[in-house]
């Protein structure tokens, strides 16, 4: 199936691939989900279409077939290599068979995967990743080989958040006196952690109520459908004009039922899912915070070890010990290690400062769109319901006046 979507530039604007003055662009579309295999071996494959004018890519357009585990591979590789960057989240993997292959679940998964890969493609650092180019261009056999190679990083999606849980466990141990805490305590870092934890709570609460709203729309739609059928049957027992009025009431109820079901789907896709996506995004940020905590601990421990090695070297030099040469080598090695750990920690801190600004700007824009779409949909639905009942009033009044 030919894709008609215009490529998005690095800034997200639309560009013509044939225009010689086009800015650099990298646009990705995740399309055409297809179920393959049977039973527990069944999975969904997707066509991933890349359009770009970046010279490091093989051509202006490339189409590859990918499955969910390929997206997991990309996410894990980026998380391992780009410390301090908020790696976009993936949709969760349903383990319930009846939901895994429902049309609604497949479409929500496809849309979320599309958002995931385009966030990477639009990120100023992540879009330069060699792993992203592999994901977007490699044939299926090569991709399988990369995916199954022993990489020493995460082996399953659930492990992505394990690091953060480990850090939480260590904090608990420290509180209980089992371990002396080594934690960064700057005001900026504390402010960041407070913001992220508060944001997670508020997003989760909003998403919970959005779910209830979808459920209410669907239940009300089903109730109107059942009511419409019952009123029609009641009208069939009545003479004119009462029977006709009841029949019209039943028909109108059934039409409104369809509108409610459609609006429920719109609220699900354009409001609840974006909220759920940002809950996952915050969890991804928490994993990065955990990485920062680990880097800070390594930085502190190696700095302390370096000091001890230096003190030991000074003592040996004063006593003119024959172990001075060996101690000097150990000191230089641990000092180099410590300096590298410090650079790594500072790199994470600097990246996170830029990342939180990008995240807040992106969240403001995307949540603004989601709330705007929600409000428009609710206004449209309310007007439709009001117009529908209003149009029935003359017929019902005429019927009751007979």
DRENLUMRO-170717 format. One record per residue (C-alpha): y, x, z. Coordinates in pm, whole numbers, plus 50000, padded with zeros to 5 digits. Layout:
<atoms>
YXZ
...
</atoms>
This chain:
<atoms>
500005000050000
503365014949893
505795020750180
509295007450111
510945021550424
513845045050355
513565079050526
515425084050851
517535115250895
517245136951202
520065116551353
518235084451269
520425073350975
518985061750645
518905086950361
517865085549998
515055110449926
516425116349574
520005123449671
520785160849637
523405157849913
521005142250163
520955156550511
517625169550646
515325140550729
511825135350864
510605099550865
507135088350975
505455054250946
502225044251121
500705016250914
497564997550806
495304997851116
491644994851017
488624990751245
485825015651174
482365018451328
480494994651555
479964989151927
481155016252163
481655039751866
484175016551702
487775028051670
490975020251480
492315043251209
495905043651085
497695055650775
500455079650877
503065082950602
505545111650621
508675114250406
510835145150435
512965170650256
512355198050514
511185230150338
508455237850593
506535206750480
504185205650182
506155180049982
508425149549995
505605125650093
502245129450262
499715102950369
496975110950620
494485090550823
494665093851200
493015077751501
494245073351857
492615105451980
494635125051721
497845111651873
496535121752218
495885156852083
499485159451960
500915146452288
498835170752496
499685200752277
503405193752301
503225188552677
501475222052716
503865241552493
507275225752559
507735228052934
510805209353052
510955185552756
510225148852817
507285143052584
507345107052454
504575085352602
501585070452428
500435034352470
497575030852715
494025029452586
492354996152663
488804999152787
488154961652761
486244954252442
487634919352384
491214932852397
490654965752212
490254949251874
492344917751909
495014914151640
497774913251902
496594944952078
496134963751751
499654955151635
501194964751969
499264997751960
500365004751601
504034997851683
503895019851994
502275048551801
504985045651537
507675048251805
505875077751966
505655099251655
509185091151536
510635100751873
508975134551826
510185136951465
513785130151576
513735154251870
515725186351793
512985209351932
509775189551901
510285182451531
509995219951467
506545221151623
503715235851421
501385210851588
503515181951457
503235196051103
499485198951148
499265163151269
501345149950978
499755170550700
496225182850779
493245165650618
490845146450842
488255174350860
490875199850968
492335175451220
488895169051368
488355206351402
491675211151582
491015181451807
487595193151919
488495229551966
488425242652322
492145246352398
492215250052773
494615220752808
494085183652880
490765169452766
491365132552816
494405109552835
493965102453204
494455139553282
498035138253157
499285123953487
496855143053710
499345170953760
501875147553915
499235132154143
498215167154252
501805175054344
502045142754544
498835152254726
500245186554809
503395170554948
501205148755171
499325179755289
502625196155376
503715166055581
500425167455770
500905204355836
498095215755607
500355234855371
503845249355391
505945231855124
507645252654856
510095228654697
513355230354509
516105213954714
519255215854499
521495185054496
521135181054118
517325181654140
517255156854427
519605134054233
517345135853927
514215127354127
515955098254302
517165084453968
513735086453805
511855070654095
514405042754128
514385036753752
510605034053751
510685007454023
513354986853850
511734989253505
508344979453646
509884949353819
511704938453501
508544942853294
506554921853542
509014892953507
509094896753128
505304892953132
505664861153338
508244847953092
505864853552798
503114836152992
505414806653075
506444802252711
502814802052604
501774777652874
504684754552797
503844756452427
500234746752498
501374718352726
503684704752454
500844706652202
498524687252432
501284662652517
502044657052148
498414648852071
498214624652366
501454606552269
500234602851910
497024586452034
499104563952257
501314554451963
498264544851760
497604517352016
501094502951986
502714481751717
505954489051531
508514502351609
507114516351938
504074531651774
506244549651517
508584562651788
505654576051989
504194592151678
507524609151605
507704620951965
504204635851938
505014653151608
508214667751749
506334680352056
503784697851834
506544714451628
508274726251944
504954739852065
504824762351758
508384774351819
507564782852181
504454802252081
506444821751820
509194829352070
506584840552324
505314865652066
508864877351998
509554882152369
506284901352401
506964925252112
510744929252139
511304926852514
508224931052732
506724959452525
509964980152521
510174976352899
506534986752935
507175016052702
509975028352925
507785025353232
505395049053055
508315071152954
509395074953317
505825084353410
505975111453142
509225124253295
507535125253636
504825147353486
507585170953367
509115170553715
505705180453853
505605209353605
509025220153725
507765219454083
504815241753989
507095266053805
509465267654103
506585275054339
505305303054114
508825317254086
509235317754467
505785331754542
506065359754286
509575368454407
508235371154761
505255391954647
507605415054454
509665421054768
506525429654965
505345453554694
508765470154688
508755474555067
505245489055051
506285513054772
509285525154973
507045532155274
504565551655063
507365572054905
508785580755250
505385592355368
504715609755035
501395592055010
499065599654722
498975562154653
502585561354529
501605562254162
499235532654196
501795513454403
504495519654140
502275504853869
501515474354083
505195469854162
506255471653797
503555447153693
504355421453961
508095425553900
507625418253528
505475388353619
508105376053862
510905379653609
508905360153352
508215332553608
511935331053684
512785328453314
510185301053271
511595281153562
515185285153441
514145274653091
512585242953232
515725235453436
518025240453136
515825219352910
515645191353164
519445190453193
519675183952819
516685160552820
517995137153088
521225132352889
519225124852572
516935101352762
519795081652917
521585078052583
518365067152411
517495043052693
520955027252683
520695021652308
517095009152296
517304987452605
520574973252474
518814962752154
515894947852349
518134927052578
520284916152283
517204904452091
515934886752400
519204868052456
519444858252088
515874845352092
516404825052407
519624809752267
517874801551940
514944785552123
517224765252353
519214752152055
516024743051868
514654723952167
517974706052228
518354696551857
514744684251840
515034661152142
518524649952039
517264639151695
514664616851862
517094598152087
518244571751831
514634562651744
513584560452109
516694540052199
516044516151911
512434512552018
513324504952379
515954479552273
513434457852088
</atoms>
